[in-house]
Amino acid sequence: MAEHERHVLDAGGVVVRYGQLYGPGTSSRDDLPAPPRTHVEDATRRTTALLDAPSGIGVLCDEDDGVSNHAP
């Protein structure tokens, strides 16, 4: 995975790291998985916002997970 991320960054792209997805259409539809986690609808909205972001690494997870949430 690290090599894939390096290739994406070398090409000027954005690497997005998600917490475990939960919500409609996921295997954790009704149960909250352990952190780090990301609601599927929030992940969709936040990923769309990264389409025009400068190259870098974005971490998307719920705010209360205690994980650094940042996006390039």
ZAMARGU-4260 file (C-alpha; in steps of 0.2 Angstrom, whole numbers, plus 5000, padded with zeros to 4 digits):
<rodrens>
0) 5000/5000/5000 | 5014/5012/5004 | 5021/5010/4986 | 5004/5013/4979 | 5002/5029/4989
5) 5020/5035/4984 | 5015/5033/4966 | 4999/5043/4968 | 5008/5057/4977 | 5022/5056/4964
10) 5009/5059/4950 | 5002/5074/4960 | 4987/5065/4966 | 4978/5064/4983 | 4979/5049/4994
15) 4963/5047/5005 | 4964/5036/5021 | 4947/5031/5028 | 4942/5025/5045 | 4931/5009/5044
20) 4915/5013/5034 | 4898/5011/5042 | 4881/5015/5038 | 4869/5011/5024 | 4876/4998/5011
25) 4891/4993/5022 | 4893/4978/5033 | 4892/4989/5048 | 4875/4996/5043 | 4867/4995/5061
30) 4883/4994/5072 | 4896/5006/5075 | 4913/4999/5072 | 4928/5003/5083 | 4938/5019/5079
35) 4944/5025/5067 | 4928/5025/5058 | 4919/5035/5044 | 4900/5036/5040 | 4898/5031/5022
40) 4888/5047/5018 | 4901/5058/5027 | 4915/5049/5017 | 4906/5053/5001 | 4904/5071/5004
45) 4921/5074/5011 | 4929/5064/4997 | 4920/5075/4984 | 4928/5090/4992 | 4945/5082/4989
50) 4944/5081/4970 | 4952/5098/4967 | 4964/5097/4982 | 4982/5099/4980 | 4993/5083/4981
55) 4994/5076/4998 | 4987/5064/5011 | 4969/5066/5018 | 4963/5056/5033 | 4944/5055/5034
60) 4937/5048/5050 | 4924/5053/5063 | 4928/5069/5073 | 4926/5059/5090 | 4939/5045/5085
65) 4954/5054/5092 | 4963/5052/5075 | 4970/5067/5066 | 4957/5072/5053 | 4965/5082/5039
70) 4964/5084/5021 | 4976/5092/5009
</rodrens>
